[in-house]
Amino acid sequence: MAVIEMNQDPARTAELGWPIGAVAERLGIAAPTLRSWDRRHGVGPSVRTSGNHRRYTELDIRRVELMSRLTAQGVPAQGAADSVLAMDWASIAEHLDADRPAIGGQPRTPAGSDDPRGALDESGPGADVSDLVEAIVSAARTMDSRTMAQLYHQVLRRREVGSAWVDVFAPALRRVGDLWEEGRLGVQSEHLTSELLQSELRAVVRANRLRVAGPPVILASADDEQHHLPLLALEAELARRGVASLFLGPRVPADALVSALRESRPRALFLWASLARPAEEPFWRRLEVVDWRLDVVIGGPGWSDRVALPEGPVALTRVSGFGSAVELLATVSEESRR
């Protein structure tokens, strides 16, 4: 089979493309895995031959190769797919080349990225947060998933989740978001930054799962809310403190959330909103079905200044920050166990 030259236009090389079996053999990735990545995540062959057979171009193969490396480094498959699909040929080639060993077998450090050991090991728990934030942003610029994951992991090992979130993670995420809005950073970097953080926060929850006790509090976001990393951080800190919680994920419809409340009858519900909510919040009326004591705790900048709940056993509290949310939910959980 002829090999596609690296500088050829992939869209014009269907007849010279690679079938799935050849790609599996070339990259050492099982054919069922390649089919799954194609079917579930859209990372697969992009052209067809005159006989209607699907073929991988060289660009497709490089996307698969980079996705394989990202998933091996702990990036969730969908996050890896979103990242590689948003990259052009040059970006993919740059990241693949940066990830290959240098002469002598020593791994390369991409230009502009910081060694996470140098950023953390010397400085301990009191490390300058601006250095940590800049190290994460630098790793995002170069799509250095290994460095970024190590930074996240070490920050969480040396700090409580609340401190890690408020002092390091949230500022880094804001900075990455700002750079994306300014056009100085690709959306793939923003996706990678959040996906890797999600993985590390969920690892904290898994590590503490056997320690949690009591009726769970429910963590949810407003129905149109897409930003849910604050809820994952809250779930992780509650788990670290032994407080059981159920995180329902982003964009849960209001009807589904009410059903979850009726089925689990929690003592507390935390609702997050970063996007502006209407002054007359329609969800409060849905809480009229609640016939047990329920503490509703709201956080985030999206809530109206005036919040009025219907008469009944539901109490509402607005918290101003991450720490106050953790303390209130932990207190409610402890009271429910008495």
C-alpha positions, 0 to 999 in steps of 0.5 A, spaced: 500 500 500 502 506 498 503 511 504 500 518 504 506 523 504 505 528 510 504 534 506 499 531 502 492 534 503 488 528 507 481 530 503 484 528 496 488 521 498 482 516 499 484 511 494 491 511 498 488 511 505 489 506 511 484 501 512 482 499 520 486 493 520 492 496 518 491 502 522 491 497 528 497 494 526 501 500 525 499 504 532 498 497 536 491 499 538 486 494 537 481 494 532 475 494 536 478 500 540 478 504 534 471 502 532 469 504 539 473 511 538 470 512 531 462 510 533 462 514 540 467 520 539 468 521 532 475 520 531 476 515 526 476 515 518 474 521 514 474 519 507 471 513 503 474 510 496 470 509 490 468 503 492 465 506 498 470 503 503 472 508 509 479 509 510 484 513 515 488 519 512 495 520 515 491 526 519 486 521 522 492 516 524 495 522 527 489 524 531 488 517 533 495 516 536 495 523 540 488 520 543 491 514 545 497 518 548 492 522 552 487 517 554 494 513 557 495 519 561 488 519 564 484 524 560 477 521 559 476 519 552 471 524 550 475 530 553 481 527 549 477 526 542 474 533 543 481 536 544 484 532 538 478 534 533 479 541 535 487 541 533 490 542 526 495 538 523 501 542 525 498 542 532 497 535 532 504 534 530 507 539 535 504 535 541 506 528 538 513 530 537 513 534 544 511 527 547 517 523 544 523 521 548 529 526 546 536 523 545 538 518 551 531 516 552 530 522 557 523 525 556 522 532 553 519 538 556 515 542 552 517 549 551 514 554 556 511 548 560 514 547 568 516 541 571 511 540 576 516 537 581 520 543 580 514 547 581 511 544 588 516 539 591 521 545 593 515 549 596 511 545 600 504 547 602 505 554 602 507 554 594 506 561 591 499 560 588 501 565 582 506 560 580 502 554 581 496 557 576 501 559 571 504 552 571 497 550 569 496 555 564 503 553 561 501 546 561 494 548 557 498 552 552 502 546 550 497 541 551 502 538 556 497 533 559 502 529 563 505 536 567 498 538 568 495 532 571 501 532 576 500 539 578 493 537 579 494 531 583 500 534 587 496 540 589 490 536 592 495 532 595 498 538 599 492 542 600 485 541 602 480 541 596 477 547 598 484 551 598 486 548 592 479 550 588 479 557 591 487 559 591 489 555 585 484 551 580 479 556 580 484 562 578 487 557 573 481 556 570 479 563 569 485 565 566 485 559 561 478 561 559 480 569 558 486 566 554 481 562 550 476 568 549 482 573 547 483 568 541 490 566 545 488 559 546 485 554 543 478 551 545 482 544 545 486 547 551 480 549 555 477 542 554 483 539 556 484 543 562 477 542 565 477 534 563 483 533 567 481 536 573 475 533 573 478 526 573 483 528 579 477 531 583 473 524 582 479 520 584 478 524 591 471 522 591 473 515 589 479 514 595 474 517 600 468 513 598 468 508 604 469 513 609 462 517 607 456 516 612 449 518 613 444 520 608 447 524 602 446 531 600 444 532 593 448 537 589 445 539 582 446 545 578 440 550 575 437 546 569 441 550 563 447 551 567 453 547 563 459 549 568 459 544 574 466 543 576 465 547 582 460 542 584 465 536 583 470 540 587 464 541 593 463 533 592 470 532 593 471 536 599 465 533 602 467 526 601 474 528 604 470 530 610 466 524 610 459 527 608 455 523 603 453 526 597 450 525 590 452 529 584 447 529 579 451 532 573 450 538 569 444 540 566 439 536 570 432 538 568 428 541 573 422 535 573 428 530 574 431 533 580 424 534 583 424 526 582 430 525 585 428 529 591 422 525 592 426 518 591 431 520 596 428 525 601 435 528 602 436 533 608 439 538 604 440 540 596 445 544 594 444 548 587 449 552 583 448 557 578 453 561 574 449 564 569 443 569 571 437 566 573 430 569 572 428 574 578 421 569 579 425 562 579 420 557 576 424 551 580 421 554 587 414 552 585 416 545 584 418 544 591 411 545 593 411 537 593 416 537 598 413 534 605 419 533 609 424 538 612 429 540 606 435 545 607 436 548 600 443 551 599 444 556 593 451 558 591 454 562 585 453 568 582 447 567 577 442 567 583 437 573 583 438 578 589 431 576 591 429 569 592 422 567 595 420 560 597 413 557 597 410 556 604 412 549 607 418 545 610 423 548 605 428 553 608 433 557 603 440 559 605 445 563 600 452 562 601 457 566 599 463 562 597 466 555 597 468 554 604 461 556 607 458 551 603 462 546 605 461 548 612 453 548 612 452 542 608 457 538 613 453 541 619 446 539 616 449 532 614 451 531 621 445 533 624 441 528 620 445 523 623 443 524 630 
